[in-house]
Amino acid sequence: MRYAGGADVQLAPPQAQRGGLLDRVLRLFADVRDGEGATALLLALNVFLLLATYYCIRPVREALILSTQGGPELKSYLAAGQALLLLALVPAYGALADRLPRRRLLNTVTTFFIVCLVAFYGLTRAEVPVAAIFFLWVGIFNLMIVAQFWSFANDLYTKEQGERLFAIVAVGASLGAVLGARLAATLIPIFGLPQLLLVAAGLLALAITISNLVDARERAQHEAHLPLQMTTAELPAATGEYQIQTVQDAKKLTVSLPGVSPATRSGTFRLVFGNRYLLLIALLIMFVNWVNTTGEYILGRTVVNAAAAAVAGGTAGGLSESEYIGQFYSEFLFVVSLAALLLQLFVVSRLIKYVGVRVGVMVLPLIAFTGYAVLAFVPLLALVRLVKIAENATDYSIQNTVRNVLFLPTTRDEKYKAKQAIDSFFWRAGDVLSAALVFVGISMLGFGTTGFARANLVLTGIWLLLAFAVGREYTRRSKALDSDSAGR
């Protein structure tokens, strides 16, 4: 039987569970054990809805920001504003995680974002200029809501389960991206941009309903033997650890349970900077996004030029520049998301199973290094699109799963607080560094496509070294955790 927080404790001989049809079907894609399929599928549906929400919002964001004067450059520079906002929002989230049980935490944060979507719909319908504010909000929303989901998933699963089942869960993310992008592409010509925000709000409301269902299901299955005050229903989401005594079948047992002692709590950023493993992950994530965002700038500038040329030449099919940009990104994101889905279904689980996390974390930087090496010397428009499809598809499948697996051998405190800091602030720090690179590259160095591609090539080399170090530390932590579990 499992206690709140994800570790295993045998309180009585477990009853055998018979694998159902769902478990057998999911075994086509991952190593799903008997009785695990339902929760994995519900979590996949949960993240499916979150990603569908984002991909309905993203074309609206791109169209609004890129249709403003100096759009591509403004898009890069606003990343610095997101990072500054996160310096305040991440500790605030950590404070909530210190006080609220995980279900209340999920509900509070998600409801806030739903209200924001409805408000932005009203503002855009009233033609209030919100491009910059909306861009800032979307960047924060996407990172915080998805990081929160994966903290939840990490809290539910043990390390061994996560390594097997996260590939299934992440299929929902890939499928949500595919259908969200396609939904946006379908609705834009019919209803226009603002209505997508109401669709997104509805999807987000459904997502939080699924989260509540999963939470109730897991607590009923794994925490029924514990007093209510010692379960995740009442314990704060981010906690330290302490020892309690519980009685089961007239036997007094010592159980290590996540605790609430204030002495064990650490500040959100202090957790990251005080732990070598977490700091390595933070730097890795920062370089991942530094490279990716610079690549997005290259693509964005190219698309703006193409939109202007198409409208001027009468080949835009009657679309305005903003609608042309929105349509392009919807189609581009669909191709990326479809490729990511195929990788998620047929590659990710097998990659983790047969070569391990240590190798898996190296895949994306190797692909990015190869792509930017080509662009550095052959800067063709078709290649820019192809490189970004390959990079983004791998990022959204293999890299996305592996980077969430990296948090399995961590404490609940680290899962909810450090992960939020890493997946939001350090991710946006990569955006800030990319904005600085864009500014220096344009204003001082006169970079074109090849210049930025060569800069990315250097950054990817550093990223490779960080990926190697993170993979080695994950292996070390995993062995230590397995040895500790075997000793108990």
VEXKOLDO-797630 format. One line per 4 residues: their letters; for each residue x, z, y of C-alpha. Coordinates in steps of 0.05 Angstrom, whole numbers, plus 32768, in hexadecimal, padded with zeros to 4 digits. Each point is the difference from the previous one (the first is absolute). Example, Ala and Ser with C-alpha at 12.3 -4.5 7.8 and 13.67 -1.06 7.14 Angstrom:
<rs>
AS> 80F6/809C/7FA6 | 801B/7FF3/8045
</rs>
This chain:
<rs>
MRYA> 8000/8000/8000 | 8017/7FF1/8046 | 7FFF/802F/803B | 7FF4/7FF1/8049
GGAD> 803A/7FDA/801C | 8011/7FD3/7FC6 | 802F/8024/7FCF | 7FEE/800E/7FB8
VQLA> 7FED/8043/7FE2 | 7FE6/8007/7FB9 | 7FCD/8038/7FFE | 7FE0/7FEB/7FBE
PPQA> 8008/7FC9/7FCD | 7FE6/7FC2/8024 | 7FC5/7FDD/7FE2 | 800D/7FB9/7FEA
QRGG> 7FE1/7FCB/802B | 7FEB/7FBD/7FE4 | 8014/7FC4/8027 | 7FC4/7FD8/8019
LLDR> 7FF8/7FB7/8011 | 8019/800B/8047 | 8041/801F/7FE8 | 800C/7FC7/7FCF
VLRL> 7FF3/7FCA/8035 | 802F/8021/8032 | 8037/8002/7FCB | 8006/7FB5/800B
FADV> 8021/8011/8043 | 8020/8045/7FF8 | 800D/8039/7FCF | 7FBC/8023/8006
RDGE> 7FF5/803A/7FD2 | 7FBD/8017/7FE4 | 7FD2/801D/8035 | 802B/7FE9/803B
GATA> 7FDE/7FBF/8011 | 7FC4/801A/8028 | 8028/8027/8034 | 8033/7FC9/8007
LLLA> 7FC9/7FCD/800B | 7FDD/802B/8033 | 8041/800A/8026 | 800B/7FB5/7FFD
LNVF> 7FBA/7FF6/801E | 8010/8034/8036 | 8040/7FDD/8017 | 7FDD/7FBD/7FF8
LLLA> 7FCE/8014/8035 | 8037/801B/802E | 8028/7FBF/7FFD | 7FC1/7FD5/8007
TYYC> 7FF2/8029/803F | 8045/7FF2/801C | 7FFF/7FB6/7FF0 | 7FBD/7FF9/8023
IRPV> 801F/8021/803D | 8043/7FDE/8000 | 7FE9/7FB9/8016 | 7FDA/8021/8039
REAL> 8040/8024/8015 | 802B/7FC1/7FFB | 7FCE/7FD5/8026 | 7FF9/8033/8039
ILST> 804A/800F/8009 | 801D/7FBA/7FF5 | 7FCD/7FE0/8030 | 8019/802C/8039
QGGP> 8039/7FEB/802D | 8043/800A/7FDD | 7FDB/8012/7FC0 | 8039/7FFD/7FCC
ELKS> 8030/8027/802C | 7FCA/8032/8014 | 7FEE/8009/7FB6 | 8048/8014/7FF1
YLAA> 8007/802E/803C | 7FBF/8026/7FF2 | 801E/8019/7FC0 | 8029/8031/802A
GQAL> 7FBE/801C/801B | 7FE7/800A/7FB9 | 803F/8027/7FEE | 7FF8/802D/803D
LLLA> 7FB8/800E/7FEF | 8013/8011/7FB8 | 8032/8034/8019 | 7FC2/8027/8014
LVPA> 7FCF/7FE9/7FCB | 802B/800D/7FC2 | 800B/804A/800F | 7FB6/8005/8011
YGAL> 7FEF/7FE3/7FBC | 8031/8030/7FE0 | 7FDD/803A/8022 | 7FBE/7FE8/7FE4
ADRL> 801E/7FFA/7FBB | 8019/8048/8006 | 7FB9/8018/800D | 7FCE/7FD2/7FDE
PRRR> 7FF5/7FF5/7FB5 | 800E/7FB9/7FEC | 7FB6/7FE9/7FFF | 7FF3/801A/8046
LLNT> 8041/7FE2/8017 | 7FEC/7FBB/7FE5 | 7FBA/8005/801D | 8017/8018/8045
VTTF> 8035/7FCA/800B | 7FD6/7FC7/7FE4 | 7FC2/8012/8029 | 802B/7FFF/803F
FIVC> 8016/7FB9/7FF1 | 7FB9/7FE9/7FF2 | 7FE9/801A/8044 | 803A/7FDB/8021
LVAF> 7FEC/7FBE/7FDF | 7FB9/8005/801B | 801B/8011/8045 | 802F/7FC3/8000
YGLT> 7FC6/7FD3/7FEB | 7FD9/8017/803D | 803C/7FF5/802E | 800F/7FBA/7FE7
RAEV> 7FB6/7FEC/8005 | 8002/8018/8048 | 803E/7FD5/800B | 802B/803B/8012
PVAA> 804A/7FEC/7FFA | 8017/802C/7FC6 | 8034/7FD3/7FDE | 803B/802F/800C
IFFL> 7FDA/8040/7FF0 | 7FE1/7FE1/7FC2 | 8044/7FE8/7FE8 | 801B/8047/8006
WVGI> 7FC4/801D/7FDC | 8001/7FCF/7FC6 | 804A/800D/7FF3 | 7FF3/804B/7FFD
FNLM> 7FC0/7FF9/7FD7 | 801F/7FD3/7FCB | 803C/802D/7FF4 | 7FDD/8044/8002
IVAQ> 7FC3/7FEE/7FD7 | 8028/7FDE/7FC8 | 8036/8036/7FFF | 7FC9/8034/7FFA
FWSF> 7FE2/7FDB/7FC4 | 8043/7FFE/7FDC | 800C/8049/800F | 7FBD/800D/7FDE
ANDL> 8014/7FD5/7FC4 | 8043/8022/7FFA | 7FDC/8043/8001 | 7FD3/7FEB/7FC6
YTKE> 8035/7FE4/7FD1 | 803E/801B/7FDF | 8041/7FD9/8006 | 7FF8/7FE2/7FBB
QGER> 7FB8/7FEC/800E | 8010/7FE3/8044 | 8037/7FD4/7FE5 | 7FCE/7FE3/7FCE
LFAI> 7FC0/7FFE/8029 | 8014/7FF1/8047 | 8007/7FB7/7FEE | 7FB6/8000/7FEE
VAVG> 7FEC/8026/803F | 8028/7FD1/802C | 7FDA/7FC4/7FE3 | 7FC7/8019/802B
ASLG> 802C/7FFA/803E | 8014/7FB9/7FEF | 7FB9/7FEB/7FF0 | 7FE6/8022/803F
AVLG> 8032/7FD9/8029 | 7FEB/7FBE/7FE0 | 7FB5/800A/8009 | 8007/8021/8044
ARLA> 8027/7FC5/801B | 7FD0/7FCE/7FE1 | 7FC4/8027/801B | 801E/7FFE/8046
ATLI> 800E/7FB5/7FFB | 7FB8/7FF4/7FEB | 7FDF/802C/8035 | 8029/7FEC/803E
PIFG> 7FE1/7FBA/8009 | 7FBA/801B/7FF1 | 7FFC/8041/8027 | 8040/8004/802A
LPQL> 8035/8036/8003 | 7FDE/8040/8018 | 7FCF/8004/7FC5 | 8039/8008/7FCF
LLVA> 800A/8046/801C | 7FBC/8016/7FE9 | 800D/7FE2/7FBB | 8041/8028/7FFE
AGLL> 7FDC/8040/8013 | 7FCF/7FF7/7FC7 | 8038/7FF3/7FCE | 8025/803F/8018
ALAI> 7FC1/802B/7FF7 | 7FFA/7FE7/7FB9 | 804A/800F/7FF3 | 7FF9/8049/8013
TISN> 7FC4/8006/7FD2 | 802B/7FE8/7FC6 | 8037/8032/8014 | 7FCE/8039/7FFC
LVDA> 7FE9/7FE9/7FBC | 8047/7FFD/7FE4 | 8010/8045/801D | 7FC2/801F/7FE0
RERA> 800D/7FDE/7FBE | 8049/8016/7FFB | 7FF1/8048/8014 | 7FC9/8005/7FCC
QHEA> 802E/7FE5/7FCA | 8040/8025/8010 | 7FF2/803E/802B | 7FC0/801D/7FE1
HLPL> 8029/8039/7FE0 | 801B/8018/8043 | 7FDE/802E/8033 | 7FE2/7FD5/8039
QMTT> 8030/801D/8033 | 803B/7FE9/7FD5 | 7FE9/7FB7/7FFB | 8008/7FC4/802E
AELP> 7FB8/800C/8017 | 8019/803A/802B | 804D/7FFC/8001 | 801C/7FDA/803C
AATG> 8017/7FBA/7FEE | 8049/800E/8014 | 8018/8040/7FE1 | 803E/8022/7FE6
EYQI> 8002/801E/7FBA | 7FF7/8046/7FE6 | 7FF0/8024/7FBF | 7FBB/8019/7FEC
QTVQ> 7FE3/8021/7FC3 | 7FC3/7FE2/7FDF | 7FD9/8011/7FC1 | 7FEB/7FCB/7FCE
DAKK> 7FE5/8010/7FBB | 8012/804A/8009 | 804A/7FEE/8009 | 8025/8011/8040
LTVS> 802A/7FC4/8016 | 802F/7FF3/8039 | 7FEF/7FC0/8023 | 8028/7FDF/8038
LPGV> 7FCB/7FEB/8033 | 8006/7FE2/8045 | 7FFB/8039/8031 | 7FF0/800E/8047
SPAT> 8037/802F/8016 | 8011/7FF1/8049 | 8049/800F/7FF0 | 8002/7FC3/7FD3
RSGT> 7FE6/7FD0/8035 | 802F/7FD2/8025 | 7FF6/7FD1/803B | 7FF0/7FB9/7FEE
FRLV> 8040/7FE1/801A | 802A/803C/7FEB | 7FEC/7FF2/7FB8 | 801D/7FBA/8006
FGNR> 8041/8010/8023 | 800D/803D/7FD4 | 7FFC/7FDA/7FBF | 8033/7FCA/7FED
YLLL> 7FD0/7FDB/7FD2 | 7FC8/7FFE/8033 | 8030/7FEB/8037 | 801A/7FC6/7FD6
IALL> 7FB8/7FEA/7FF4 | 7FF2/8005/804A | 803C/7FD4/8011 | 7FED/7FCF/7FCA
IMFV> 7FBA/7FF9/801B | 801B/7FF8/8047 | 802C/7FC6/7FEC | 7FC9/7FE0/7FD6
NWVN> 7FD4/7FFC/803D | 8038/7FEE/8030 | 800E/7FC2/7FD7 | 7FB7/7FF0/7FF3
TTGE> 7FEA/8008/8049 | 8038/7FD4/8019 | 7FE9/7FCC/7FCE | 7FB9/8007/8019
YILG> 8019/7FF3/8047 | 8020/7FC0/7FE9 | 7FBF/7FEA/7FDF | 7FD5/8017/803B
RTVV> 8027/7FD8/8033 | 7FFD/7FC3/7FD4 | 7FB4/8007/7FF7 | 7FF4/8007/804B
NAAA> 8026/7FC0/800E | 7FDA/7FDC/7FCA | 7FBD/8019/801B | 8010/7FE8/8046
AAVA> 8016/7FBD/7FE7 | 7FC2/7FF7/7FD4 | 7FCF/8011/8038 | 8025/7FD3/8031
GGTA> 8002/7FC8/7FCE | 7FB7/8007/7FEC | 8010/8010/7FB8 | 7FE6/8048/7FFF
GGLS> 7FBB/7FED/7FE6 | 7FDD/801A/803E | 801F/8045/7FFB | 801E/8025/803B
ESEY> 8048/8017/7FFC | 7FEB/8047/7FED | 7FD0/7FE6/7FCA | 8036/7FD1/7FE6
IGQF> 8030/803B/7FFA | 7FCC/802B/7FDE | 7FEF/7FC9/7FCF | 8049/7FF3/7FF0
YSEF> 800E/804A/7FF3 | 7FC2/8007/7FD5 | 8018/7FC6/7FD4 | 8048/8016/8000
LFVV> 7FED/8047/7FED | 7FD3/7FE5/7FC8 | 803B/7FDA/7FE0 | 802D/803D/8007
SLAA> 7FCC/802E/7FE4 | 7FF0/7FD3/7FC5 | 8049/7FFB/7FED | 8006/804C/8007
LLLQ> 7FC4/8009/7FD2 | 801E/7FD5/7FCA | 8042/8026/8004 | 7FDA/8042/7FFE
LFVV> 7FD8/7FEC/7FC3 | 8036/7FE2/7FD5 | 8044/8016/801A | 8001/8045/8020
SRLI> 7FED/802B/7FC4 | 8030/7FDC/7FD2 | 8038/8003/8033 | 7FFA/804C/8007
KYVG> 7FF9/8009/7FB5 | 803A/7FD5/7FE9 | 8033/8004/8039 | 7FE9/803F/8024
VRVG> 7FF7/8016/8048 | 804A/7FFE/800E | 8000/7FB4/7FF7 | 7FBA/7FF6/801B
VMVL> 8013/801B/8045 | 8036/7FCA/8005 | 7FD3/7FC4/7FF4 | 7FE4/7FF6/8047
PLIA> 8042/8006/8025 | 801F/7FCE/7FD1 | 7FC8/7FCE/800D | 8003/800C/804B
FTGY> 804C/7FF8/8001 | 7FF9/7FBD/7FDD | 7FC8/7FE8/802E | 8023/8010/8041
AVLA> 8041/7FE3/7FE7 | 7FDB/7FBE/7FF9 | 7FDE/8006/8045 | 8042/8011/8021
FVPL> 8018/7FB9/7FF1 | 7FC1/7FD7/7FF4 | 7FCC/8017/8034 | 7FC6/7FD3/7FED
LALV> 7FB8/8013/8011 | 7FE9/7FF9/7FB8 | 8038/802E/7FE9 | 7FED/8036/8032
RLVK> 7FBA/8002/7FE1 | 801B/7FFE/7FB9 | 8033/8038/800B | 7FCA/802D/801F
IAEN> 7FD0/7FF2/7FC7 | 8035/8013/7FCD | 8016/803E/8027 | 7FBA/8019/800F
ATDY> 7FE4/7FF3/7FBB | 8039/8027/7FE0 | 7FF9/8037/8034 | 7FB5/8008/7FF4
SIQN> 8008/8003/7FB4 | 8043/8016/7FE2 | 801B/8023/803D | 7FBE/8022/8010
TVRN> 7FF9/801D/7FBA | 8048/8016/7FFA | 8004/8022/8043 | 7FC3/802A/7FEE
VLFL> 801D/8011/7FBC | 803C/801C/8025 | 7FD6/803C/8016 | 7FEA/8014/7FBA
PTTR> 803B/8031/7FF6 | 7FEF/8026/8041 | 7FD8/803E/8013 | 7FBA/7FFF/801D
DEKY> 801D/8013/8043 | 802C/7FC2/7FFD | 7FC9/7FD3/7FE5 | 7FCF/800E/8039
KAKQ> 802E/800E/803B | 8043/7FDF/7FF4 | 7FDF/7FC1/7FE4 | 7FD4/7FFA/803D
AIDS> 803D/8005/802D | 8027/7FCE/7FD8 | 7FC8/7FCE/7FF6 | 7FEA/8002/8048
FFWR> 8036/8016/8032 | 803D/7FE5/7FDB | 7FDA/7FC1/7FF0 | 7FF1/7FF7/804A
AGDV> 8047/8012/8012 | 8012/7FBF/7FDD | 7FD0/7FDD/8030 | 8023/8021/803B
LSAA> 8043/7FE8/7FE8 | 7FE4/7FBB/7FF5 | 7FE4/8000/8047 | 8045/8013/801A
LVFV> 801E/7FC8/7FD8 | 7FCD/7FCE/801B | 800D/8017/8047 | 804C/7FFB/7FFA
GISM> 7FFC/7FC0/7FD8 | 7FD5/7FDC/8034 | 8018/801C/8042 | 804B/8007/7FF1
LGFG> 8013/7FD7/7FC3 | 7FD0/7FC5/8004 | 7FEC/8005/7FB7 | 7FD4/7FCC/7FE0
TTGF> 7FE7/8000/7FB8 | 8046/7FFC/7FE2 | 801A/8039/802C | 7FC9/802F/7FEA
ARAN> 8007/7FEA/7FB8 | 804B/8010/8001 | 7FF2/8044/801F | 7FCE/800D/7FC8
LVLT> 8034/7FEC/7FCD | 802F/8037/8018 | 7FC8/8034/8001 | 7FEC/7FED/7FB9
GIWL> 8046/800D/7FE8 | 7FFA/8048/8019 | 7FBB/8005/7FE1 | 801D/7FED/7FBD
LLAF> 8031/803A/8003 | 7FC9/8031/8012 | 7FD4/7FE6/7FC7 | 8039/800C/7FCF
AVGR> 800A/8047/8019 | 7FB5/8010/7FFD | 7FFA/7FE5/7FB9 | 803B/802A/7FE9
EYTR> 7FE3/803F/801F | 7FBC/7FF3/7FE2 | 8020/7FFB/7FBB | 8025/8041/800B
RSKA> 7FC1/8024/8017 | 7FD8/7FE5/7FC6 | 8032/8018/7FCD | 8001/8045/8020
LDSD> 7FB4/8003/8000 | 7FFC/7FEA/7FB7 | 8034/8034/7FEC | 7FD9/8036/8025
SAGR> 7FBF/7FEC/7FDF | 8021/7FFF/7FBB | 801D/8046/800D | 7FBA/801C/800F
</rs>
